[in-house]
Amino acid sequence: MKAATLSEIKKELKHRDPEEIMQICLRLGRFKKDNKELLTYLLFDASDEETYISSIKYEIDDMIEEINTDSLYYAKKGLQKINRNLNKYIRYSGNKQTEVEVLIHFAKAMKSSGIPIHRSSVISNLYDRLLTRAKKALLSLHDDMRVDYEYDLEML
């Protein structure tokens, strides 16, 4: 089955009544966890981005504490899992400021966690990619906001 393009879907949704659109959204939420998480963000968190960012930061801190630091292998796996979740949350938001804040917080949490970042090439590369992504997203922000985040990045 070939999927319709977004413009075709948009045209079709214009012709549907609100009750039918609600049923489509509920059915969409049943099929995949990512769909349900995106619907949750759009309905509950999109209106208050600051609370969304703070909840992500809290989740990062919790997940960092749960990482098994006895072995670099398990630390690497835990950090990769956190990174996958962050990428998903950043994709839901689509806001560059959210992306920069979350990535900087994750980099700070990695550094302060006690995990020897530079003893593993995979962890070191993950850390370097985080900083690179944060710098790239930083370029699209307004100059006033950029200064605060640039200082945080320089500290890392």
Secondary structure, DSSP 4 states (H G I P E B T S, - for coil): -PPPPHHHHHHHHHTS-HHHHHHHHHHHHHH-HHHHHHHHIIIIITT-HHHHHHHHHHHHHHHHHHS--SSHHHHHHHHHHHHHHHHHHHHHH--HHHHHHHHHHHHHHHHHTT--GGGSHHHHHHHHHHHHHHHHHHTTS-HHHHHHHHHHHHH-
